[in-house]
Amino acid sequence: MQKLTPSLWFNDNAEEAMNYYVSIFRNSEVLNVSRYGEAGPGSEGSVLVVSFRLAGLEFVALNGGPHFTPNPSVSFFVGCESARELDDLWASLSEGGSVLMDLGEYPFSEKYGWVQDRFGFTWQLILTGEPQSIAPALMFVGDQHGRAEEAMKTYTSVFENASIGHVERWGAGQLLPEGSVMHASFTLSDQPFMAMDSGLDHDFTFNEAISFTIDCKSQDEVDYFWDKLIEGGGEPSQCGWLKDKFGLSWQVVPAVLIELLRDEDLEKTGRVMQAMLQMAKIDIAMLQAAHEGQ
């Protein structure tokens, strides 16, 4: 199972977005749709969480309300095998959206563009000549500008099968401060990520609209990732959510929680949901007790 899963926050259209994305990306499918039971907190039968796969990468999306809006601080870097494939994706994603960087030729690629789709999420499309792939891309702006390299070192120290790949830096006299990260690649749990610094005047930074869910097999794993990602100035939140010292959001989630919430007995899933809502870090024993009505 994928260790790290991008989680997308929606108001009430997670299912609509999922179906749209699955229809335009290759190697894509709907995996699961979970709905609220009688205990809520959403209206009974409405969508709570959906999971789906795009270009081989698993995503989850949740209807959490109007509290958070996505922005380009986290985007998705899409490698395309052919110009035709890229053009088709660009046409679909830009419909009802907005262009952040025009589609065209750049020094680093013969074809590239950055677009925000109609749901507010952003995609960087680039011609690679390789089968379609997607990697999350982190942009460190505002108070976090200049911390991309520090963040990569922190994250690769926390996760197994992790390493920093190519790092390209800004030079003297270029657009941004010398030595800051122009573009870098790294892996966490064998999954590709990208990072960059931007000291331009942006009115956004990381928020909960895009977080990363960590699939944990045990309470020991939950404790480990929770403590490591809080370390150095992070902030705990509710229901397994936290922000690390760079402001990036994570969900530290035991696999058993998903299993309990998929129980066909809505009374049991309601008790699990209510127990989870009272937690910061997830306690597996307490979830199991709630499921059994203890």
C-alpha positions in Angstrom: 0.0 0.0 0.0 1.2 3.5 -0.8 2.8 5.0 2.4 2.1 8.7 1.7 -1.1 9.8 0.1 -2.0 13.4 -1.0 -5.2 14.4 0.6 -7.3 17.1 -1.1 -9.8 19.3 0.9 -13.2 20.2 -0.7 -16.3 21.9 0.5 -19.0 19.6 -1.0 -17.7 18.5 -4.4 -15.0 15.8 -3.6 -16.9 13.1 -5.5 -17.5 15.4 -8.6 -13.7 16.3 -8.6 -12.7 12.6 -8.3 -14.8 11.5 -11.2 -13.5 14.4 -13.3 -9.8 13.7 -12.5 -10.3 9.9 -13.1 -11.8 10.7 -16.6 -8.8 12.7 -17.8 -5.6 11.0 -16.4 -4.2 7.7 -17.5 -4.0 4.6 -15.3 -6.8 6.0 -13.1 -9.7 4.5 -11.2 -12.1 5.1 -8.3 -11.1 3.1 -5.3 -13.6 3.8 -2.5 -16.4 6.2 -1.5 -17.2 6.6 2.2 -20.4 8.4 3.3 -21.6 9.8 6.6 -23.8 7.7 8.7 -26.7 8.8 11.0 -24.2 10.0 13.7 -22.8 12.6 11.3 -21.3 15.1 11.6 -22.3 15.5 8.0 -25.8 14.8 6.7 -26.5 11.1 6.5 -25.5 9.6 3.1 -23.4 12.6 2.1 -19.8 11.9 1.0 -17.2 12.0 3.7 -14.0 10.7 1.9 -13.3 9.3 -1.5 -10.1 7.6 -2.7 -8.9 7.3 -6.3 -5.8 6.6 -8.4 -4.4 9.0 -11.0 -1.5 7.9 -13.2 -0.7 5.3 -10.6 -0.7 7.6 -7.6 -3.3 7.2 -5.0 -5.2 10.3 -3.7 -7.9 10.8 -1.1 -10.3 13.7 -1.1 -12.6 14.8 1.7 -15.6 17.1 2.1 -14.4 19.2 5.1 -16.3 22.4 4.5 -15.4 25.9 3.3 -12.5 26.4 5.8 -9.5 25.9 3.5 -8.8 26.9 -0.1 -6.0 25.2 -2.2 -3.2 27.3 -3.6 0.0 26.8 -5.6 2.3 26.2 -2.6 1.5 22.5 -3.2 1.0 21.5 -6.8 1.2 18.3 -8.8 4.0 17.8 -11.3 2.7 15.7 -14.2 5.2 14.1 -16.6 3.6 13.4 -20.0 4.8 10.9 -22.6 3.7 12.9 -25.7 2.9 16.4 -26.7 -0.7 15.2 -27.6 -1.2 13.8 -24.2 0.0 17.0 -22.6 -2.2 19.2 -24.8 -5.2 17.1 -24.0 -4.6 17.3 -20.2 -3.9 21.1 -20.5 -7.2 21.6 -22.3 -9.2 19.7 -19.7 -7.5 21.2 -16.6 -7.6 24.8 -17.9 -11.3 24.7 -18.7 -12.9 26.8 -16.1 -9.6 27.4 -14.4 -6.7 29.8 -14.8 -3.2 29.8 -16.3 -0.3 30.4 -13.9 2.5 29.9 -16.5 1.7 29.8 -20.2 2.0 26.5 -22.0 5.1 26.7 -24.2 8.9 26.1 -24.6 11.2 27.0 -21.6 14.9 26.6 -21.0 14.2 23.5 -18.9 11.7 21.9 -21.2 10.5 22.0 -24.8 6.9 22.0 -23.5 5.7 23.0 -20.0 2.8 24.9 -18.4 1.3 25.5 -14.9 -2.5 25.6 -14.6 -5.0 26.0 -11.8 -8.1 23.8 -12.4 -11.7 24.8 -11.7 -11.5 23.2 -8.2 -8.6 25.4 -7.3 -5.8 22.7 -7.4 -2.7 23.3 -9.5 -0.9 21.2 -12.0 2.5 21.6 -13.6 2.5 19.7 -17.0 5.9 18.9 -18.6 6.9 16.8 -21.6 9.2 13.9 -20.4 8.7 11.2 -23.1 8.1 8.8 -20.3 4.8 7.2 -19.2 2.5 9.6 -17.4 3.4 10.2 -13.8 2.5 12.6 -10.9 4.7 13.9 -8.1 3.7 16.4 -5.4 5.7 19.7 -5.7 6.3 21.9 -2.6 6.9 25.6 -3.0 8.4 27.4 0.0 7.2 31.0 0.0 6.9 33.9 2.4 8.4 33.1 5.8 9.3 29.6 4.5 11.3 30.9 1.6 14.8 29.6 1.6 13.9 26.5 3.7 13.3 24.0 0.8 16.7 22.3 1.4 16.2 22.2 5.2 12.8 20.6 4.6 14.1 18.0 2.3 16.8 17.0 4.8 14.2 16.9 7.6 11.7 14.7 5.7 14.4 12.3 4.3 15.6 11.8 7.9 12.1 10.9 9.1 11.0 8.5 6.3 12.6 5.2 5.2 13.7 4.7 1.6 14.2 8.4 1.3 16.9 10.5 -0.5 17.6 13.9 -2.0 18.2 13.8 -5.8 19.1 16.6 -8.1 19.2 20.1 -6.6 19.5 23.1 -8.9 20.2 26.5 -7.2 19.8 30.1 -8.1 23.1 31.8 -9.0 24.4 35.3 -8.4 22.5 38.0 -10.2 19.5 35.7 -11.0 15.9 36.3 -10.1 16.1 34.9 -6.5 18.7 34.9 -3.8 21.9 33.0 -4.6 22.0 29.5 -3.2 18.2 29.1 -2.8 16.6 26.1 -4.4 15.4 26.7 -8.0 14.3 23.1 -8.4 15.0 19.8 -6.5 13.8 16.3 -6.4 13.6 13.9 -3.5 11.9 10.7 -2.5 10.1 9.6 0.7 9.2 5.9 1.1 10.2 5.5 -2.5 7.7 8.1 -3.6 8.9 11.0 -5.7 8.5 14.6 -4.6 9.8 18.0 -5.8 10.6 21.2 -4.0 11.5 24.8 -4.8 12.0 28.2 -3.1 10.2 31.3 -4.3 10.9 34.7 -2.8 8.4 36.4 -5.0 5.5 38.3 -3.4 3.0 35.5 -3.0 -0.2 36.0 -0.9 -0.4 32.3 0.0 1.5 29.5 1.8 0.9 25.9 2.9 -2.5 25.2 4.4 -4.7 22.2 5.1 -6.3 22.2 1.7 -3.5 19.8 0.7 -2.0 17.5 3.3 -0.2 14.1 3.2 -1.7 11.1 4.9 0.8 8.7 6.4 -0.4 5.0 6.5 0.6 3.6 9.8 0.5 -0.1 10.7 0.7 0.2 14.5 0.4 2.6 17.4 4.2 2.7 17.6 4.3 4.0 14.0 1.6 6.6 14.8 3.7 7.8 17.8 6.9 7.9 15.8 5.6 10.0 12.9 3.6 12.2 15.2 6.6 13.0 17.4 9.1 13.4 14.5 6.9 15.8 12.5 5.9 17.9 15.5 9.5 18.2 16.6 11.2 21.6 16.3 8.1 23.8 16.2 5.2 21.9 14.6 1.6 22.1 15.9 -0.8 19.4 16.7 -4.4 19.6 15.5 -7.4 17.3 15.7 -8.2 13.8 14.3 -4.6 12.9 13.5 -3.8 16.2 11.8 -0.7 18.2 12.5 1.5 20.9 10.9 5.2 20.5 10.8 7.7 23.3 11.5 7.5 24.4 7.8 3.7 24.7 8.0 3.0 21.7 5.8 0.0 19.6 7.0 0.1 15.8 7.6 -2.4 13.2 8.7 -0.9 10.4 10.8 -3.5 7.7 10.4 -3.5 4.0 11.4 -4.8 1.6 8.8 -7.2 0.2 11.3 -9.1 3.5 11.5 -10.1 3.2 7.8 -11.2 -0.4 8.3 -13.4 0.6 11.3 -15.0 3.4 9.4 -15.8 1.1 6.5 -17.8 -1.2 8.8 -21.3 -1.8 7.4 -22.8 -1.3 10.9 -23.4 2.5 10.8 -23.9 2.6 14.6 -20.4 1.2 15.1 -18.8 3.6 12.5 -20.7 6.5 14.2 -19.1 5.7 17.6 -15.7 5.4 15.9 -16.2 8.8 14.2 -17.2 10.4 17.5 -14.2 9.0 19.3 -11.9 10.2 16.6 -13.3 13.7 16.7 -12.2 14.0 20.4 -8.6 13.0 19.6 -5.5 14.9 18.5 -3.0 12.0 18.0 -5.0 8.9 17.1 -5.2 6.2 19.8 -5.9 2.8 18.3 -7.1 1.1 21.5 -9.6 3.9 22.1 -11.0 3.6 18.5 -11.4 -0.2 18.9 -13.1 0.2 22.2 -15.6 2.7 20.7 -16.2 0.3 17.8 -17.2 -2.4 20.3 -19.3 0.0 22.4 -17.0 -0.2 25.4 
